[in-house]
Amino acid sequence: MNCPVCSGPAVASGPTGSDRRLETTSRTFHWSACRSCGCLFLDPMPQKHQLAAFYPPEYWWKSSRSPLPRLEGFYRRIVLADHVRVIMSAARKLNRGNSRPRLLEIGCGAGALLRLLKNRGFEVAGVDSSHGAAEIASVENGVSVVTGYLQDAGFPAGSFDIVALFHVVEHLTDPHDLLREIHRILSPSGRLLLQAPNLASWQARLFGARWCGLDVPRHVINYSESALRRLLNDSSFSIRRIRHFNLRDNAAAAASSLFPSLDPIRRRNIANESAASALLRSLLYFAVVVLAQPFALLEAAARAGGTVMIEAEPSPNPQSAIRNPQSPLVSVIVVNFNRRELLRSCLESLWAQTYSNYEVIVVDNGSHDGSVEFLKSIAAPKLRIVELPMNRGFAGGCNAGIQKAVGRYVATLNNDAEAHPRWLEEMVGVMESDPAAGMCASKILFQSDRSRIDKVGHLMYWDGLNHGRGSGETDDGQYEAPDEVLFPDGAAALYRRQMLDEIGLFDERFFAYGDDADLGLRGRLAGWSCRYAPAAVAYHARSATAGEFSSLKAFLIERNRLFVAVKTLPLPLLIVSPFLTALRFAFHAYGALFRIGSSGRFAAGSSRCRLLLAILRAYWSGMKHLPGMWRSRRKIRSAARLRDSELVWLLWKHRIKLRTLTLGS
């Protein structure tokens, strides 16, 4: 059978398994793996009416006055606080005024989480397929639960602000059907919170077929993070946040996989277990869970946690954007200052694009070389000209163009760059396939040597200085995977207008250099991702306007590095950044002295004295702007969806080594 998530072809080479956890059946089940999204699913898939037999009454937890269940209930209340924090965080982003947030939990079981949220002021409702669980929820926890499936509940459209789907989607044979109904009943600004075991986690790889996250045959589809992204995107949800750690589930899954006989769900099915044995096993289990927490934290830090928690919102269009037959309009912004000779080839590359629905806005920054006259002589319906009386730099020029743009996407292309004919088509295709992506990076090659890489996205040093990923390398196909990157280079990039409307445009205080880093990090802090389109190629002459190794460029790069650090870096990293910068300067000094790396090339193109003066001027200018940058920081951080730990992980993932940054090796 084809994949139930993406309809892609499957390979029937997955593991086999049986119900070793609850022993509801003696059947052996077979898994198939999807070639496209990577999910693992039962093949053949059980029918909906067959699934009920795999859930004995003991599967649902219920309270009791005996010591053991009371101990387990106490533990559950502690760890459920983690879920409460996630839900409270989502609720704070809602525009509900003084109204109580309306929450629906699907697969709520006995309603313990709903009771905690009801006590915190939420209007709560639940749906569960178990009549017994629904009765416990009503009698013991005082919450209303609809028995059966969500699709049959008949909730009105827009009924809920938050829908919680914790450890449910892996039980469903048709997840798309449920997500369509969730999309309907969520308010337009609502949030879906989805959690599921992560097939790409360290513990899944470590335990293999023994990993309790597989839970044959109840988990009919097992997902990796990428498969969940695919599922949500295809169901018209925009992903806002992903976290890989959960206090309740990650360490517990590792403990149950390591010692299956201690697993609480499995032990509920054991008859005639003595009270002493039950208490001893429970204490051992809790001890293993505590000891497994460091492992759970480590795998979560590596973005390979035992579970994935995704916060998503319904897309404005009820159909997936990729299925929209109307190609979205792209506004291409080209900023020019006294480079008439470069404009011709830049614009000719845009007229040759295979993508047809675009406009070109050329912003002239007060040129006096005849650039405007040349532009006015071009008879091209797609061309619009914006004349500025003075040079506002790359940031100011882009902003002037964006304010005139009407496209769903905004592309930036330097006047000293040429775009491959499929440049726009490839980037739009990538962005349309991922509604959570706010930016897209190109593969930028050198104009003079098209076999060498200028940059393919950006890396960053810990003090806020960025550097092109792959810069100077020969293009041997090492960057052909459509990876996620930290942020794109503004010389050839695509931005989602929705993201720009949310976070603001380029910061004109930068003038040039580092403004794309600032914009990119602000986008990441707001929860947007950045994709890389390897087939979207542009050819860049590089620093044709400012000069590749000029003192002006050194001034702008260092000053704007300080701006980026103050505005976006987590406070602990900002505090230690002066020491990291001092270490970087030591490497730069070595390179300038012996003419090695970028510092050596700067020193060769400009005297060491001028270079030192440029750096001192950069810090003087940076300090004068510090109060304004700090005010910007407070505004950015107050609206951030990404936590400091998540940003640090992003910077770690996309870091550049100090030696590579300064000495080029």
Secondary structure, 3 states (H helix, E strand, C coil): CCCCCCCCCEECCCCEECCCCCCCCCCCEEEEEECCCCCEEECCCCCHHHHHHHCCHHHCCCCCCCHHHHHHHHHHHHHHHHHHHHHHHHHHCCCCCCCCCEEEEECCCCCHHHHHHHHCCCEEEEEECCHHHHHHHHHHHCCCEEECCHHHCCCCCCCEEEEEEECCHHHCCCHHHHHHHHHHHEEEEEEEEEEEEECCCHHHHHHHHHCCCCCCCCCCEEECHHHHHHHHHHCCEEEEEEECCCCCCHHHHHHHHHCHHHCHHHHCCCCCCCHHHHHHHHHHHHHHHHHHHHHHHHHHHCCCCCEEEEEEEECCCCCCHHHCCCCCCEEEEEEECCCHHHHHHHHHHHHCCCCCCEEEEEEECCCCCCHHHHHHCCCCCCEEEEECCCCCHHHHHHHHHHHHCCCCEEEEECCCEEECCCHHHHHHHHHHCCCCEEEEEEEEEECCCCCEEEECCEEECCCCCEEECCCCCECCCCCCCCCECCCCCCCEEEEEHHHHHHHCCCCCCCCCCCHHHHHHHHHHHCCCEEEEEEEEEEEECCCCCCCCCCHHHHHHHHHHHHHHHHHHCCHHHHHHHHHHHHHHHHHHHHHHHCCCHHHHHHHHHCCHHHHHHHHHHHHHHHHHCHHHHHHHHHHHHHCCCCCHHHHHHHHHHCECCHHHHHHCC
